[in-house]
Amino acid sequence: MSSTVLIVGSEREGSLEKSYQRAFLKLHWRVHHWNPQHALSKSVRFGKVGQTLAQFTQIEPWMLKASLELLAMAYELKPDLILVIATTGVHAGTLAQIRVAIPDTKIYMIFPDTPHNLVTNRIQCLPLFDRVIVYSHELVDVFERMGARRAVPLGFAADIDLHQPYLDNGDADLRNADISFIGNWRPEREAFLEQLADFNLVIWGSYYWNKRTRPRSPLRKFWAGRTAEGQEFARAVSASKISLNILGPISWPGPNMRTFELPACRAFVLSERHPGVTQYFKEDLSIVYYSSVEEVREKLNYYLQEEVARKKIAQAGYETIIYGGNTYVDRAKTIIEWLQQDNENA
């Protein structure tokens, strides 16, 4: 009889939840999903005004009503594992009730965000998980100090159903450029990329790249006009020679999701040097690093002229993903091993 996991979180294509859903299905688990936002949308009052309000603030009576759906689903399924992604829309009291009602079910949480975004309700949930999974060793201690019973590190990975080499780079609707960056606008990213504005650059991200950049920013002309998510991510990567991976202070100590998604597309990656990234990829063999604007400019000028070296490094990065245990199936296998250990020690 196959095991069952109940995944709590978004159902959006390209989300971490969807990647884990596919991974567990490949490992022959039964997978069920509960989407807090869908449940909340059925519980809010005051029509469109209420729906808009619920996007920006948590109104406890509506949240409690929505969470009854999770409680009922968990009690009916009695899954082997409840895997909560990020805890947005999950009520701490609901988790407590689930622990009482079905004590044999283990509850894990994957927190894919920076600790900066831990709001009060998320912190209240931490002690109720059997394991809190964080993306870096450096975050283990701080999560346990905030109340997690057990924090364990497990990096992001590549969903190779979405992120894979894209061979046809002749798409007419793509912005071809020497250098690409995929990511949302942040002021520090704007300041950094403006110093590369003399290169042939394309930026994939939300309309903030057009609205929030300073009025005369040269980056506005480099914006592709849309985001690059899911399967279009690989198409966008294929249309450039070099893919930048900018992390910055919010992503510290890294890695971010692009650290794995770009090499999975067989991109040549020029990444900011962070300890969370260097543990996965060997410098100048499977990825190239930089620590300053001067260094990134130097390496851009060099590698734009070295196609053979780019392809060799890109291939090594791709193999690090596929054969180095860095897919979401690999991550799901680790979670299943932890679950077996926890059940044996119960």
N, C-alpha and C positions, 0 to 999 in steps of 0.2 A: 504494500500500500504506500503510495507516494505521500510525501510530506506537504504541508500547507503553509504558505506565508501570506499574511495580510499586509500589504504595503499601504502606508498612509502618506498622502501627499498629492502633488499635482499629477494630472494625467496628460500634460502637454507633451507633444512629441519633441524630443530633444532634451527633456528634463532628466535629472538623475533618477527619478522614480521610474521612468519608462526604461531606462538603461538597465536598472536592476530587475525590472519585470521581465525583460527579455532574457537576462542572464539566468534567473531562477527557472524560467520555462525551459531553457536549453538543458538545465540540470534535472529536468523531469519533475519539478515541483508543481503543485497546484498553486496558482497565484490569484489572489483577489485584491481588489483595490478599493480604498475609501478616500474620496476627495473632499477635504474639509471645506473648500470654497464652494463646491457644488451643494454640499449639505447646508452651508450657511445661507446660500442664495434662496433656499426654500424656507428658511426660518425668519428672514428679515421682514420687517413691517414697513409701512409708509411708502410702498411702491418704489419708483425709481430713485427717490430721495434716499430711502433706506438702503437700497443697493449701493448707491454711491458712497454713503456714509460708512457702510460696512467695509469698503475697500481701504479706508484710511484709519479706522479705529476699531477696537474690539469692544463690542457691547455685550456684556456678560450674559444677560438673559437669552439673547439670540444664539450666542456661542454654546450655551448649555443645551439649548433645544437641539441644535445641530448635532452636538456630541452624543445625544441619545442614539442616533443612527449608528455611530461607531460602536457604542456599547452593545447594541442589539446584534450587530454583525459579528462582533468578536465572540459573543456568547453563543451564537448559532454555529459559527464555524469551528470554534475552539482550535484555532490554528496552532501549529508548532511554534511559530514565530510571528510576532507583530513587528514590522520594520517601519519605524517612523522616520520620515525625512524632514529634518529641520524643526518640527513641532508647530509650525504656523497653523493656527486654527485648532490646535489640540488642547483640551482643558486638562490641567493636572489632576483634578478630582475624578475625571473620567478614567484616566490611567490607573488611579488608585482603586477605583471600583472594578476595573478589569482584573487587577492583580488579586483582588479578593474573590471575584466570581470564577475565574479560571486560573488558579495558581500554578498549574503545570505549563502554562504558556509563557514563553520568554518574550520580553519586550526589549528590543534594541532601538537605539536612535542613531542615525547618521546626521552629524551636524556639518554641512558643507560650507559654512559661512565663517566670516571673521567673528571673534568673540565680541567685537564692538557692537554687533547687531543682536546681542543677547538681551531681549527685553524681559521684564519681570516674569511674565507667564512662562517663558521658555526656561528661565532659571528655576522656577518652581517645579517644572517637570523633571529636571535632571535626576533627583534622587530616586525616581520611580522606574528608571530603566535599569535592566540587568547589565547592560553595557552601553556606554556612550562612545560612538565611533567618531574620531576626529581625523583630520587629514594630515596631521603632522605630529611627530614625537614631542615637539616643543609645546604643544597645547594640552598634553595629558595632565600635567600638574595643575594648571590653572582651572581646568574643568573639574577636577576632583576637589579643589579648594572651594569651588562654587557649589558643591554638593553631589556631584556624580559619584555613584557607588563604585564604579569602575570605568575609567576612560582608557580606550585603546586606540592606537594609531592605525589607520588604513588609508592609503593614498587614493586619490582619484584614479581613473583609468580611462581606457578608450572603449567606446561602444562601436565595435567594428562593423555593425550593421549600418551605422550612420556615417562613421568616419573611416574612410578607406580611400585608397588611391583612385583618383578620377582621371581617366585617360584622355577624354576628349576636351582639349582646352581651346577649342575653336568656337565656343558659344558666343553668339553675337551680342547677347544681353549682358555679358560680363565686362567689368572694367579691368582690362589687362594692364599690369604695371610690373615694374621690377621688384617692388617691395610692397607687402601688404600687412596691415594690422587689422585683426578682428577683435572687437571689444567695445564696450560702452564708453561714452565720454566721461572723463574725470579731468579736473583742472590740471593735475600733475601730468597726465598723459598728453593733454593739449600742449603744455609747456615743453615737454620732451620732444614730441613729434614736430613741433614748429622748427626745431633745430635741425630737422631732416628734410625741410621743405624744398630743398634744392635737388632732392632725389625724385625719381619717378615713383610716386607713392599712391596707394589706394587704401582707404579706410572703410571698413565694414562695421556698421553699428547703428544705433537708433538715431532718430532725428535730432537728438541733443547735439550731435556733431555739427549740425547746421544752425541750431538755435542757441546753444549755450557757449559756443566758442566766441571769442571776442570779435566785434564787428568786422575788423579788417584781417582776421586770421587767414593766413594762406591755406589752412587746412580745409576750409569750406569747399574749395574746388576739388579736393581729393576725396571727399565723401562719396561713396558709391550710391548713396540714395536709399539704402536699406540695410537691414541686418543680414547676416549670413549664418543661418541656423540649420540644424539637421543635415540633410543631404546637400543643401546648397553650400554648406561650410566647405565641403570637399571641392566643390566646383570653384569656389572663390580662391581656395588655396592653389588650385592647379593653374590659375591665371597669373601667378606671380612667381618670381625666381626665389625670393627670400621671404619668409614669414617671421615677423617680429613677435616676440612674447614679452610684453611689458608687465611686470608684476607690481612693483611699488610698495609703499608702506602698508597699505590696507591688506595686501596679499601676504605680507610677511608672516611666517617664514616660508610660505609656499609649500607645495606647488599648487598652481591653479589648474582648472580643467584643461585649458589650452595646452598645458605642458604635455599632455598625453594625446589630445585630439589632433594636434598638428602633425606629430610624427606618424600617427596612424594613417594620415593621408599621404604619407611619404613626402612631407614637406621638408625643405631645408630650413631649419629653425635657428634663428639668432635670438637667444633668450637672455634676459637679465639674469645675472649670476645670483642665485639664492641657495641656501643650504638644502631646502626641501627639493630642489630640482637636481642639484649635483649628485644626490644619492642615487638617482635613477639613470642619469645619462652621463657618459664619459666625455669630458671636454675635448673638442676638436676631433672626436671619433664618431659620436652619434648625435652631437649637438655642438653648437658654438655659443660661447657666453660673452657677455660684455658687462662692465661695471661702471661705465661712464659714457657720456655723449661722444667724447673724443674716441673712445675705443670702438663704439658701435659704428661711427663714421668710417674709421679705419678698416673695420672688417667688412662693412658694406662695399666699400670701394674695391677691396681685395676679392671677395667671393663673387661679386657680380661678373668678374672677369674669369672666374675659375669654375666652369661648368662641370668638369669631370669631378673635381673635389666636392662640389655641391651635391652631385648625384650620389657619390660614395657615402657621404655623411648622412644624407637623407635616407638611403637604404639601410644604413646601420641603425638609425633612429627608428625606422619602421620595424626592423627585426627585434629591437628592444621591446617594442610594444607586443608584437605577435608571439615571440618566443621567450620573452623575458618575464612572463607572468603579469602583464600589465593591461589585461582586458577586464571588463566587468564580470565575465564568467570566472576569471581567476579571483576577483574580489569576493564574489558570491561563494566560491568554494571555501575561502578563509572564514567567512561568516558562518557557514554551515559547520566547519570544524570547531569554531568557538561554541556554537550551540550544542554540539555533541559533548564537548567538555563540560559545559555548564549543567547539562542534564545529568551527566555522570556524577558530578560533584554535588548535586542537589540533595 
